[in-house]
Amino acid sequence: TTDGGSHPTVSPDGQWVAYITGTDESPDLGSIYLVPARGGPAKRFSLRGIRGGAHPAFSPDGTSLIFAGVSNMKTYWIGDDSISFANVALIVIDLLSLTSSVFAGSSDVLIDTGRVYAWPSFSPDGRQVAYSEHTNDLSGGLEVIESGGKPVFHFPQGTDSTPYWRPRFDRDGSAILCYGPGNYESSRGTIYLVNVQKGTKRRITEGSNPTFVSHGRAILFERPAADPRTTSDLWYLDLSQ
């Protein structure tokens, strides 16, 4: 396992940080850990039958943690090439009782084209979950579902093949913050707000990995750094202006 962690997420009260530690072979899929934000020993979640998890996120009240879990992985070899299938599910851990439940799941998913159920996040009332269909940077929209996998909203419709990654609900659940990764022409990516009722998007700015801050009145996001000694700069944008 790697020494550091990835996919960090902070609890709503700012007291806890959840993250994963992957392996050299699969850095974006690993064990789920929870650590106090002020520092201290980390707690590792071990769930029976789950090979690894990715993209943890807290519920609005901070009492639960959702992540994309992979189990029953099967790899088949065709000459020198391999193809892998697995059961993939959105798993919710109740941090008070330390019990887990499946919010939604799919069996025998081809996972070589990118992680499915990527970057899940709860709606403000905790009843729905938004996620990216997968982490393939060529296509893939975002979905909103209820418990059991009942579809509520899908974006985009029609011929738009833009990937929409890292969806996050705004304060009242009427819009979803997300971004489209950069392409060959631009490495910056584009940040959008998607209107859930109208099914339309509004371009916010260039950047990637956006998240709401200041009680939803602003966003933090990344852009490639001008200084070649660093990989990216962190930007702040006030949405009220």
ChimeraX attribute file (.defattr): number of C-alpha atoms within 10 A of each C-alpha:
attribute: neighborCount
match mode: 1-to-1
recipient: residues
	/A:1	13
	/A:2	12
	/A:3	7
	/A:4	9
	/A:5	18
	/A:6	19
	/A:7	16
	/A:8	15
	/A:9	18
	/A:10	19
	/A:11	20
	/A:12	14
	/A:13	9
	/A:14	12
	/A:15	13
	/A:16	17
	/A:17	21
	/A:18	25
	/A:19	25
	/A:20	26
	/A:21	25
	/A:22	22
	/A:23	14
	/A:24	9
	/A:25	8
	/A:26	11
	/A:27	15
	/A:28	19
	/A:29	22
	/A:30	24
	/A:31	22
	/A:32	27
	/A:33	19
	/A:34	20
	/A:35	17
	/A:36	16
	/A:37	13
	/A:38	9
	/A:39	10
	/A:40	8
	/A:41	9
	/A:42	14
	/A:43	12
	/A:44	15
	/A:45	12
	/A:46	12
	/A:47	16
	/A:48	7
	/A:49	10
	/A:50	18
	/A:51	16
	/A:52	21
	/A:53	26
	/A:54	29
	/A:55	25
	/A:56	28
	/A:57	25
	/A:58	25
	/A:59	22
	/A:60	17
	/A:61	12
	/A:62	18
	/A:63	14
	/A:64	20
	/A:65	23
	/A:66	26
	/A:67	25
	/A:68	26
	/A:69	30
	/A:70	27
	/A:71	18
	/A:72	14
	/A:73	16
	/A:74	12
	/A:75	11
	/A:76	10
	/A:77	9
	/A:78	8
	/A:79	6
	/A:80	5
	/A:81	7
	/A:82	10
	/A:83	13
	/A:84	15
	/A:85	18
	/A:86	20
	/A:87	18
	/A:88	25
	/A:89	23
	/A:90	27
	/A:91	23
	/A:92	23
	/A:93	20
	/A:94	16
	/A:95	14
	/A:96	9
	/A:97	9
	/A:98	10
	/A:99	11
	/A:100	15
	/A:101	12
	/A:102	17
	/A:103	19
	/A:104	19
	/A:105	17
	/A:106	13
	/A:107	13
	/A:108	14
	/A:109	17
	/A:110	17
	/A:111	18
	/A:112	13
	/A:113	14
	/A:114	13
	/A:115	21
	/A:116	25
	/A:117	25
	/A:118	24
	/A:119	26
	/A:120	28
	/A:121	26
	/A:122	24
	/A:123	23
	/A:124	18
	/A:125	12
	/A:126	14
	/A:127	11
	/A:128	19
	/A:129	27
	/A:130	25
	/A:131	26
	/A:132	26
	/A:133	22
	/A:134	21
	/A:135	21
	/A:136	16
	/A:137	16
	/A:138	12
	/A:139	14
	/A:140	21
	/A:141	21
	/A:142	24
	/A:143	20
	/A:144	23
	/A:145	20
	/A:146	18
	/A:147	13
	/A:148	11
	/A:149	17
	/A:150	12
	/A:151	13
	/A:152	13
	/A:153	15
	/A:154	17
	/A:155	21
	/A:156	19
	/A:157	10
	/A:158	6
	/A:159	6
	/A:160	11
	/A:161	12
	/A:162	16
	/A:163	23
	/A:164	28
	/A:165	29
	/A:166	23
	/A:167	30
	/A:168	25
	/A:169	23
	/A:170	19
	/A:171	15
	/A:172	10
	/A:173	15
	/A:174	15
	/A:175	21
	/A:176	22
	/A:177	24
	/A:178	27
	/A:179	27
	/A:180	24
	/A:181	22
	/A:182	16
	/A:183	11
	/A:184	5
	/A:185	7
	/A:186	10
	/A:187	14
	/A:188	19
	/A:189	19
	/A:190	21
	/A:191	24
	/A:192	24
	/A:193	20
	/A:194	25
	/A:195	16
	/A:196	18
	/A:197	9
	/A:198	9
	/A:199	13
	/A:200	14
	/A:201	18
	/A:202	11
	/A:203	11
	/A:204	15
	/A:205	14
	/A:206	19
	/A:207	24
	/A:208	26
	/A:209	21
	/A:210	25
	/A:211	19
	/A:212	19
	/A:213	13
	/A:214	9
	/A:215	9
	/A:216	15
	/A:217	14
	/A:218	16
	/A:219	18
	/A:220	17
	/A:221	20
	/A:222	19
	/A:223	18
	/A:224	16
	/A:225	13
	/A:226	10
	/A:227	9
	/A:228	8
	/A:229	7
	/A:230	9
	/A:231	11
	/A:232	16
	/A:233	13
	/A:234	14
	/A:235	12
	/A:236	14
	/A:237	16
	/A:238	12
	/A:239	11
	/A:240	7
	/A:241	6
